[in-house]
């Protein structure tokens, strides 16, 4: 692979950075349009309510039946306004959560890009062990054959380089984790799916991987459990 592999890797990371920025910009535009639309709808409903209330107050000759009919319409419009506001708020919060997740991912990508620029700004300083570790990581990302027992040290080295010392932090903070648990964590930190982890962690079943994830959360006494708890645990190690 040689230095071309590093060039290709950095190119992909730049593309990921640009893609995330585009997604964030698009989401911001959607949020702005949603806010404008919601405000417009709420104003239109409130204007209708105000007009009907004004009619009730000014028309002294209005019959009780007509007054009751107008009040019924006001009640319906008020309920519609409240429901619309509730639905818009829920959708806005959902999109806002997506925005925050994308923004956090962008920060992580930029953090890794900055780290690579500091380490490999001059390709002449790239060491052979770094190239070998990158090759193993690329093989895993491309679903190519990999023996985790033979490649474990390269995987750890790559995680330390590209994930801010992830492997060392994990081992130091949680020395009680055995090799199987560590391998699951390493593969997850590389961004592999459960099926890919199952393949590389000894060709085990998907549900076995999910069981390991729950056991890891129990072993480290993480406050969350299951697949989501495990993902949160990995993200926690990545960010400390």
N, C-alpha and C positions, 0 to 999 in steps of 0.2 A: 504494500500500500504506500509506504513512504510519506513524504510531505504532502502529496496530493490528497491523501486521506484527511489531513488536517485542514487543507484548503476547502475540501468538499464539506467537511463537518461545519466549519465556520460559515460557509455559504448557506447551508441549511438553517443554521441558527439565525442568520440575518433574515432569511425568508420567513421563519417563524415569528421573528420580531415584527416584521412588516405586516404579516397576516394578523397578528394580535392587535396591532395599532389600528388596522383597518376595521376590525371587528368592534373595537372599543369606540371608534369614531362613529360607526354605523349605529351602535347601541345608544350613544349619546344623542344622536339625531332622533332616534325613535322615542327616547325619553322626553326630549323637548317637544316633539309633536304631540305625544300623549298628554303632556301637561297642558299644552295650548288647547287641545281638543276638549280635555276634561273641563278646563276653566270656561271655555265657550259654552259647553253643554250646561254646566251648572248655572251660568249667568242667564242663559235662555230660559231655563226652568224657573229660576228665581224671578225673572221679569214677568213671566206668566202668572206666577203666584201673587206677586205684588199688584199686578193689574186687576186680578180677580178680587183681591182684598180691598183695593181702592173702590172697585165697583160696589162691593157690599156696603162700604162706609158712606158712599155718596148717594146711592139710589135709595132715598127714603121711602119711595113708593113700592119697593120690591116686596113681593109676596113671600110668606114663609116658605112656600114650596120652592120658589126660585132661589131664595137665600140658601136653603138646605142643599139644592143641587149644585150651586156654586161652591159651597163649603166642601161638598163631596169631591168636586174636581180639585180643589185646593189640597185636600188630604191626599188624593191620589198623586198629584204632582210632587207634593212634599215627600211622599214615600218613594216615588221614582227618583227624586233628587238624592235622597239618602242612600238608596240602593246603588245608584250610579256612582256616587262618591265612594262607597265601600268597595265596589268592584274595581274601579279605577285605582284605588289605593292598593288593593291586593296585587293587581297586575304591575303597578309601578314598583312595589316592593320586590316582586319577583325579578323584574328587569334590573333593578338596582343591585340585587344580589349577584346576578350574572355579571354586571359591570364590575363589581368589586372583585369577583373571582378572576375575571379576565385581567384586571389591573394588577392583581397579586401575581398572576402567572407571568405577566409582562415584566414585572419587577424582578422575578426570579430569573427569567431569560436574560434580561439586561445585566443582572448581577453576574451570571455565568459568562456572558460575553465580555464584560469588563475584566473578569478574572483571566480569561484566555488571552485578552490583549496584553495584560500585564506579564503573563507567563511566556506567551509565544509571539509577542510582537515581532521578534526576530526569529524566523524559522531555523536559523542556524543553531539555536540553543535547544532545540527539541531533542530529547533523549530517546534512545531506542525503546526503553521500557514504557515510555509514554505512547509511542506509536503502537506497540504491541497491545497495550491496554485499550487504546482507541479501536483497534481492529476487532478485539473481542466484543467491545460494546456495540460496534456496527453490526457484527454478526448476529448478536442478540436482537437488535432492533429490526434486522432484516429476516429474522426467523431462520437463520442458518444454523447448522449443527454446532453445538457447544457442549463441552463436558464441564459442568460446574466444579467438579472436584479438581480438575486440572487447571481450570481458568479462574479459580476463586481469587487468587492473589491479584490477577490482572483486573478483575472486576472491582475489587476493593481499591486498587490503585486508581482506577478510572473514577470511581465514586468520590474519592478524596480530591482528585483534580477538578472534576466537573460539578460536584455537589457540595463544595465547601467543607471538605473533610468528613463527609457523611459516615463512612465506614469506621473511621477512628472514633468519632463522637459516639456512634452507636455502641461500639465495643467498650469504650471507657465508661459510658453512662450506665450501660446495662450488661455487665460482664457475665450475668447469669444465663444469657441466651446461648443455646448450643448451636452447633453448625447448621443444623436444619433450619432453625428459627432465623439465624443470621442470613442464610441463603435466601429465604423468603423475603426478608427485609431488603437485601441487596437488589434482588430482581424487581421488587416493587418500586424501589427508589429510582431504578433505571426507566421506569414508566411502562413496564410490561403489563399486559393484561393478565387476568387470573388464568386463562387457558394457556398463555405463554409461560407463566410461572409454573403451572402444572407440568408442562412439557420439560422445562429445563431443570426442575427440582426433582428429577428422577422419574419423569413420565408418570406422575401420580394423577389421581382423579381431581376434577375441579372442586368437588365438595371437600376433599382432603385439604386442599389449599385453604379453603374458607375456614375449615376447622383449625388449621394451624394459625390462621390470622386471629381467631378468637382466643386461642391458647396463648399467643404472644401478648395480646392485650392483658390477659390474666397474669401472665408471668411478670410483666413490667408494672402491673397494678395501674394500668391506664384507666381513667375515669369512664371511657367509652368502650364498647365492645363490638364484636361482629366485624363485617367488612368495612363499614363506615368508620368504626372506631379505629381499625387498623390503618386505614387511609389517613385519618386524622393524626395518628401516632407518627406515621412516616413523614407527613408534612411538618409535624412539630420538630422532628430531628433535622429536617432539611432547613428549617428557618432559624434554629438556635446557633 
